[in-house]
């Protein structure tokens, strides 16, 4: 269940799919994705909706968590998230890399960095905490 094709398929008709988020890589506790900047994720001011950037990062952290659940766990739920928006984009592609920083039996913490693919500039820093669920 920890491959890009699986997650791209299950999210095709969900918010990540509607925003054009494409998971491009998953290796262990690192997940990568990108999203084209287009009219569906641009705010009326001509810049990215902050929510679309958060959705990109949150999607990756969730994919990473579900792919790295501890033995016996049945799922997870996000209990906290934070983002610092440092820049934006009007065109091109934004990409995100999420990495686990804590892999406990009851919680996981993931950090994600969103950058503009063409310029390399940082768009946002993101951290979330997930509570691990058991049957």
C-alpha positions in Angstrom: 0.0 0.0 0.0 3.0 2.3 0.1 3.4 3.3 -3.5 2.5 6.5 -5.4 0.1 4.7 -7.8 -2.0 3.5 -4.9 -2.4 6.9 -3.3 -2.9 8.7 -6.6 -5.7 6.2 -7.4 -7.5 6.5 -4.0 -7.3 10.3 -4.0 -8.4 10.8 -7.7 -12.0 11.7 -6.7 -11.1 13.4 -3.5 -9.7 16.9 -2.6 -6.1 16.0 -3.4 -7.1 14.7 -6.9 -9.3 17.8 -7.6 -6.3 20.0 -6.7 -4.1 18.1 -9.0 -1.8 16.7 -6.3 0.3 13.8 -7.7 2.4 11.6 -5.4 5.7 11.1 -7.2 7.8 9.0 -4.8 7.7 7.1 -1.5 10.7 5.6 0.1 10.5 4.5 3.8 9.6 7.6 5.8 9.9 10.1 2.9 7.1 11.0 0.6 7.2 13.3 -2.5 4.5 15.0 -4.6 3.9 17.9 -6.8 1.0 20.1 -7.9 0.7 22.4 -10.9 -0.2 26.0 -10.2 -3.5 26.6 -12.0 -6.9 28.2 -11.8 -8.2 25.6 -9.3 -5.7 26.5 -6.7 -5.2 30.2 -7.3 -7.0 32.7 -5.0 -8.7 35.8 -6.4 -5.6 37.9 -5.6 -3.7 35.8 -8.2 -1.6 33.8 -5.7 -1.9 30.3 -4.4 -4.6 29.6 -1.9 -2.9 28.9 1.4 -5.3 26.0 1.8 -4.1 24.3 -1.3 -0.5 24.4 0.0 -1.6 23.0 3.3 -3.6 20.3 1.5 -0.5 19.3 -0.4 1.6 19.0 2.7 -1.1 17.4 4.8 -1.8 14.8 2.1 1.8 13.8 2.0 2.2 13.5 5.8 -0.9 11.4 5.9 0.3 9.1 3.2 3.6 8.7 5.0 1.8 7.9 8.3 -0.5 5.3 6.8 2.4 3.7 5.1 4.3 3.5 8.3 1.7 2.5 10.9 3.0 0.4 13.8 2.0 -3.2 14.0 -1.6 -3.6 15.1 -2.7 -0.1 14.3 -5.8 0.4 12.2 -5.3 4.0 11.1 -4.6 7.5 12.3 -6.2 10.9 12.7 -4.4 14.3 12.5 -4.5 16.0 15.9 -2.4 19.1 15.2 -1.0 20.9 12.2 0.9 24.1 11.6 2.2 25.9 8.6 4.4 28.9 8.0 3.9 30.4 4.5 7.1 32.1 3.3 6.3 32.7 -0.3 3.9 31.9 -3.1 3.7 31.2 -6.8 1.6 32.4 -9.8 2.7 29.7 -12.2 4.7 26.6 -12.6 4.8 23.6 -10.2 5.1 23.4 -6.5 6.6 20.3 -5.0 6.6 18.9 -1.5 8.8 16.5 0.5 7.5 15.1 3.8 9.7 13.2 6.3 8.9 11.5 9.6 10.6 13.1 12.6 8.9 10.9 15.3 7.5 7.4 14.8 5.9 6.4 18.1 3.3 3.8 18.9 0.7 6.4 19.8 1.8 9.4 17.7 3.8 10.3 14.7 5.2 13.7 13.8 5.9 14.7 10.2 7.6 17.7 8.6 7.0 18.9 5.1 8.7 21.5 2.9 6.9 23.0 -0.1 9.0 24.6 -2.7 8.5 26.2 -6.2 10.0 23.6 -8.5 11.3 26.0 -11.1 12.9 28.6 -8.8 13.7 26.4 -5.8 12.2 29.0 -3.5 10.5 27.8 -0.3 6.8 28.3 -0.3 5.9 26.8 3.1 7.1 24.8 6.1 4.6 22.4 7.6 4.5 20.1 10.7 1.7 17.8 11.8 1.1 15.3 14.5 -1.0 12.2 14.0 -2.6 10.1 16.7 -2.3 6.4 15.9 -5.6 4.4 16.2 -6.0 0.8 17.3 -9.0 -1.4 17.0 
